[in-house]
Amino acid sequence: MSPTWDLFIIIFFIIAIVFGIAMGRERSMVGLIAAYIGLVVSNIGGNALYAALGGQASAQLGSTISLTATTSPFFIKAGIFVLILVLLIIKGDFLKRAVTSHAGVGSIIASGLYSFLNAGIIITALVSFLSDSQRTDLLTQSSYINLIQQYQVWWMVLPVILMIILGFKEKEE
């Protein structure tokens, strides 16, 4: 029996939730906002960079060394996405301060919810970077990725709704 994409997706969600709870609510929200920003920037910037490179990833080091490797838009977009995600999570203190800190079980549950939604956004973003044929192949191989893609609008909307609801709740405390 070999591992499937569904197993990978389940493990990814579990790791994301545990990591998010360990990071705390503020850092989980920073990660969520970083995923939104990474999604937008990588989709727009990735297409532009891919077009500018003529469908190839290349780099010129001085006047003598040139590196070129044909690649797909997926790798450029995924690279930009991961870079932005990591940088914003590491240097996202300005976002962390914008969120009120909380304690107790409610904070753990909120961290878990934000992390779960963040994992869904990350999967949605990475799948959106694939070409149509690659995406179709992946969707036939994984029922979980298919389900995540089917409700991709909710992955984008639910975190905002959760932030609004919890924002009103915080004012009551």
C-alpha positions in Angstrom: 0.0 0.0 0.0 1.5 3.3 -1.0 0.7 6.7 0.5 -1.9 8.9 -1.3 -2.3 12.6 -1.7 -5.2 12.3 0.7 -2.9 11.1 3.4 -0.6 14.0 2.7 -3.4 16.5 3.0 -4.7 15.0 6.3 -1.1 15.1 7.7 -0.7 18.7 6.5 -3.9 19.8 8.2 -2.9 18.1 11.5 0.6 19.7 11.4 -0.9 23.1 10.6 -3.3 23.0 13.4 -0.7 21.8 16.0 1.8 24.3 14.8 -0.9 27.1 14.9 -1.9 26.2 18.4 1.7 26.2 19.5 2.3 29.6 17.8 -0.7 31.1 19.5 -3.7 33.1 18.2 -1.8 36.2 17.1 0.8 34.3 15.1 -1.9 32.1 13.6 -3.7 35.3 12.4 -0.4 36.6 11.0 0.0 33.3 9.1 -3.5 33.6 7.8 -3.0 37.1 6.5 0.4 36.2 5.1 -1.3 33.4 3.1 -3.8 35.9 1.6 -1.0 38.3 0.7 1.1 35.5 -0.7 -1.8 34.2 -2.8 -2.4 37.5 -4.4 1.2 38.5 -4.9 2.3 35.1 -6.3 -0.6 34.8 -8.7 0.0 38.3 -10.1 3.8 38.5 -9.7 4.4 34.8 -10.7 2.6 35.3 -14.0 4.5 38.5 -14.7 7.9 37.0 -13.8 7.2 33.9 -15.9 6.2 36.0 -18.9 9.3 38.3 -18.4 11.6 35.3 -18.4 10.0 33.9 -21.5 8.8 30.7 -19.9 12.1 30.0 -18.4 13.8 30.5 -15.0 17.2 32.1 -15.7 19.8 34.1 -13.8 22.9 35.9 -14.9 25.9 35.9 -12.5 28.3 38.5 -13.7 29.2 38.5 -17.4 30.4 34.9 -17.7 27.9 32.6 -15.8 24.4 32.2 -16.9 21.9 29.7 -15.3 18.8 28.7 -17.2 16.2 26.0 -16.4 12.9 25.6 -18.1 10.2 25.5 -15.5 6.5 25.8 -15.1 4.5 28.8 -13.7 3.7 26.5 -10.8 7.3 26.5 -9.5 7.7 30.3 -9.9 4.3 31.0 -8.2 4.9 28.4 -5.4 8.4 29.8 -4.8 7.1 33.4 -4.5 4.2 32.2 -2.3 6.4 30.3 0.1 8.9 33.1 0.3 6.3 35.7 1.1 4.6 33.4 3.6 7.8 32.7 5.5 9.0 36.3 5.5 5.6 37.7 6.7 5.3 35.1 9.4 8.8 35.7 10.7 8.6 39.5 10.4 4.8 39.9 11.0 5.0 41.6 14.4 3.2 44.6 13.0 0.2 42.4 12.3 0.5 40.6 15.6 0.2 43.8 17.5 -3.1 44.6 15.6 -4.8 41.6 17.2 -5.9 41.6 20.9 -4.3 39.0 22.9 -6.5 36.4 24.7 -6.0 33.6 27.2 -7.7 30.3 27.9 -9.5 27.7 26.0 -11.1 30.2 23.6 -7.7 31.3 22.4 -6.7 27.7 21.7 -9.9 27.0 19.8 -9.5 30.3 17.8 -5.8 29.3 17.0 -7.0 25.9 15.8 -9.7 27.4 13.6 -7.4 30.0 12.1 -4.8 27.3 11.4 -7.3 25.0 9.8 -8.5 27.7 7.5 -4.9 28.7 6.8 -4.1 25.1 5.7 -7.0 25.2 3.3 -5.9 28.5 1.8 -2.4 27.2 1.4 -3.6 24.1 -0.4 -6.0 26.2 -2.6 -3.2 28.5 -3.5 -0.7 25.8 -4.4 -3.3 23.9 -6.5 -4.3 27.1 -8.3 -0.6 27.5 -9.5 -0.8 24.2 -11.4 -1.6 24.1 -15.1 -5.1 23.0 -16.0 -4.0 19.5 -17.0 -1.9 19.1 -13.8 -4.8 20.3 -11.7 -7.2 17.9 -13.4 -4.9 15.0 -12.8 -4.4 15.9 -9.1 -8.2 16.4 -8.6 -8.9 12.9 -9.9 -6.2 11.4 -7.6 -7.4 13.1 -4.4 -10.9 13.4 -3.0 -9.7 15.8 -0.3 -8.1 18.2 -2.7 -11.2 18.0 -4.9 -13.3 18.9 -1.8 -11.0 21.7 -0.9 -11.1 23.1 -4.4 -14.9 22.7 -4.6 -15.2 25.1 -1.6 -12.3 27.4 -2.4 -14.4 30.5 -2.0 -15.2 29.5 1.6 -11.5 29.1 2.4 -11.1 32.8 1.5 -14.3 34.1 3.1 -14.6 32.1 6.4 -11.4 33.6 8.0 -12.7 37.1 7.4 -16.1 36.2 8.9 -14.3 34.5 11.9 -12.2 37.7 12.5 -15.4 39.8 12.4 -17.3 37.5 14.8 -14.4 37.2 17.2 -13.8 41.0 16.9 -17.3 41.7 18.3 -16.8 39.0 21.0 -13.6 40.7 22.2 -15.4 44.0 22.8 -17.9 42.2 25.1 -15.1 40.7 27.3 
